[in-house]
Amino acid sequence: MRRSNLVFTFIVCLLLTAAALPVKAQCSICTRTAQQLGERPARALNKGIIYLAVTPLAIFGVIGYRWWKSEQHD
């Protein structure tokens, strides 16, 4: 893949991420707990869940990208 295509893909992914709608990353148990806590703690809990999900997804993304790159040079 050319460098310009890679940069274009990165920019598109960045823009799609920035334009994403707010998401609720809560299971049913977390939702009930958040309802009991109130509005602000519920938002903080939701952000914490998303924050904890980003790290493993980023690790899998890096591993997948490196695997894909190594397969391209065969």
Backbone as CSV, one residue per row, in Angstrom:
resi,resn,N_x,N_y,N_z,CA_x,CA_y,CA_z,C_x,C_y,C_z
1,MET,0.847,-1.167,0.000,0.000,0.000,0.000,0.896,1.235,0.000
2,ARG,0.594,2.168,-0.839,1.376,3.391,-0.896,1.161,4.216,0.361
3,ARG,2.128,5.049,0.613,2.063,5.890,1.814,0.870,6.837,1.749
4,SER,0.560,7.373,0.573,-0.567,8.297,0.448,-1.891,7.586,0.742
5,ASN,-2.007,6.323,0.323,-3.219,5.568,0.627,-3.342,5.301,2.114
6,LEU,-2.224,5.034,2.760,-2.227,4.788,4.193,-2.624,6.041,4.958
7,VAL,-2.088,7.184,4.543,-2.436,8.451,5.188,-3.912,8.765,4.972
8,PHE,-4.408,8.544,3.762,-5.812,8.788,3.472,-6.706,7.892,4.330
9,THR,-6.356,6.623,4.449,-7.132,5.690,5.259,-7.128,6.116,6.718
10,PHE,-5.979,6.545,7.216,-5.878,7.008,8.596,-6.760,8.223,8.838
11,ILE,-6.737,9.177,7.916,-7.543,10.390,8.062,-9.029,10.058,8.030
12,VAL,-9.443,9.169,7.139,-10.852,8.773,7.069,-11.281,8.099,8.369
13,CYS,-10.452,7.204,8.885,-10.776,6.532,10.152,-10.851,7.530,11.293
14,LEU,-9.947,8.498,11.305,-9.953,9.518,12.341,-11.225,10.358,12.282
15,LEU,-11.628,10.752,11.080,-12.847,11.547,10.927,-14.093,10.747,11.306
16,LEU,-14.130,9.471,10.938,-15.272,8.637,11.311,-15.354,8.452,12.823
17,THR,-14.222,8.341,13.461,-14.204,8.206,14.908,-14.666,9.494,15.579
18,ALA,-14.227,10.613,15.054,-14.600,11.903,15.636,-16.085,12.197,15.437
19,ALA,-16.659,11.695,14.363,-18.062,11.968,14.063,-19.003,10.902,14.624
20,ALA,-18.475,9.980,15.390,-19.299,8.886,15.918,-20.340,9.423,16.904
21,LEU,-21.476,8.801,16.891,-22.529,9.161,17.831,-22.168,8.649,19.220
22,PRO,-22.710,9.280,20.255,-22.438,8.779,21.602,-22.931,7.340,21.751
23,VAL,-22.133,6.532,22.380,-22.497,5.127,22.543,-22.670,4.817,24.024
24,LYS,-23.421,3.775,24.287,-23.594,3.303,25.654,-22.989,1.914,25.725
25,ALA,-21.892,1.802,26.451,-21.165,0.546,26.517,-21.437,-0.158,27.837
26,GLN,-22.695,-0.390,28.122,-23.030,-0.977,29.403,-23.845,-2.246,29.220
27,CYS,-23.532,-3.226,30.054,-24.362,-4.423,30.098,-25.590,-4.109,30.959
28,SER,-26.487,-5.051,31.078,-27.723,-4.798,31.821,-27.452,-4.544,33.306
29,ILE,-26.471,-5.216,33.871,-26.154,-5.002,35.290,-25.560,-3.611,35.497
30,CYS,-24.659,-3.210,34.611,-24.057,-1.877,34.722,-25.101,-0.784,34.499
31,THR,-26.060,-1.030,33.623,-27.106,-0.051,33.367,-27.936,0.189,34.618
32,ARG,-28.321,-0.880,35.311,-29.099,-0.728,36.553,-28.284,-0.002,37.615
33,THR,-27.027,-0.334,37.734,-26.166,0.342,38.710,-26.042,1.815,38.367
34,ALA,-25.859,2.121,37.088,-25.718,3.508,36.654,-27.004,4.293,36.902
35,GLN,-28.150,3.671,36.737,-29.418,4.356,36.988,-29.553,4.729,38.461
36,GLN,-29.027,3.890,39.318,-29.108,4.170,40.751,-28.117,5.259,41.163
37,LEU,-27.020,5.395,40.429,-25.991,6.373,40.783,-26.393,7.800,40.440
38,GLY,-27.083,7.976,39.327,-27.429,9.317,38.864,-26.812,9.597,37.504
39,GLU,-27.040,10.802,37.013,-26.640,11.164,35.644,-25.125,11.258,35.462
40,ARG,-24.448,12.073,36.266,-23.001,12.273,36.081,-22.188,11.009,36.351
41,PRO,-22.439,10.288,37.439,-21.682,9.046,37.646,-21.957,8.003,36.560
42,ALA,-23.169,8.009,36.019,-23.493,7.063,34.945,-22.668,7.375,33.702
43,ARG,-22.511,8.650,33.378,-21.682,9.022,32.233,-20.211,8.660,32.473
44,ALA,-19.751,8.868,33.712,-18.365,8.518,34.036,-18.150,7.008,33.942
45,LEU,-19.129,6.227,34.403,-19.037,4.775,34.299,-18.987,4.338,32.844
46,ASN,-19.812,4.939,32.013,-19.840,4.616,30.592,-18.503,4.947,29.925
47,LYS,-17.941,6.103,30.238,-16.645,6.480,29.672,-15.547,5.541,30.150
48,GLY,-15.626,5.108,31.404,-14.640,4.172,31.925,-14.690,2.830,31.212
49,ILE,-15.892,2.355,30.914,-16.045,1.091,30.196,-15.440,1.200,28.801
50,ILE,-15.710,2.307,28.125,-15.157,2.508,26.778,-13.633,2.639,26.849
51,TYR,-13.129,3.342,27.854,-11.679,3.508,28.027,-11.006,2.151,28.210
52,LEU,-11.606,1.290,29.022,-11.026,-0.032,29.244,-11.105,-0.911,28.003
53,ALA,-12.049,-0.665,27.118,-12.185,-1.461,25.900,-11.181,-1.036,24.828
54,VAL,-10.715,0.188,24.873,-9.822,0.698,23.830,-8.469,-0.018,23.842
55,THR,-7.925,-0.283,25.009,-6.588,-0.885,25.097,-6.507,-2.252,24.422
56,PRO,-7.389,-3.217,24.751,-7.276,-4.506,24.064,-7.562,-4.397,22.566
57,LEU,-8.483,-3.531,22.185,-8.759,-3.357,20.762,-7.552,-2.784,20.031
58,ALA,-6.852,-1.856,20.656,-5.650,-1.298,20.040,-4.555,-2.356,19.913
59,ILE,-4.412,-3.192,20.938,-3.409,-4.258,20.879,-3.725,-5.223,19.752
60,PHE,-4.993,-5.647,19.654,-5.382,-6.543,18.564,-5.202,-5.879,17.208
61,GLY,-5.455,-4.583,17.129,-5.263,-3.864,15.878,-3.805,-3.842,15.445
62,VAL,-2.908,-3.597,16.382,-1.479,-3.574,16.062,-1.004,-4.963,15.645
63,ILE,-1.419,-5.980,16.388,-1.039,-7.351,16.035,-1.583,-7.719,14.657
64,GLY,-2.844,-7.385,14.397,-3.440,-7.676,13.097,-2.759,-6.942,11.973
65,TYR,-2.397,-5.686,12.196,-1.707,-4.909,11.161,-0.332,-5.491,10.864
66,ARG,0.404,-5.853,11.915,1.740,-6.436,11.700,1.643,-7.774,10.985
67,TRP,0.628,-8.568,11.326,0.429,-9.852,10.653,0.098,-9.618,9.180
68,TRP,-0.797,-8.666,8.917,-1.189,-8.361,7.550,0.023,-7.864,6.751
69,LYS,0.851,-6.992,7.358,2.036,-6.485,6.670,3.017,-7.618,6.363
70,SER,3.188,-8.550,7.298,4.130,-9.645,7.051,3.630,-10.580,5.960
71,GLU,2.338,-10.723,5.827,1.767,-11.563,4.780,1.859,-10.923,3.392
72,GLN,1.934,-9.608,3.339,2.001,-8.874,2.072,3.352,-9.029,1.394
73,HIS,4.406,-9.306,2.119,5.745,-9.368,1.561,6.184,-10.766,1.164
74,ASP,5.273,-11.720,1.104,5.659,-13.089,0.726,5.818,-13.257,-0.755
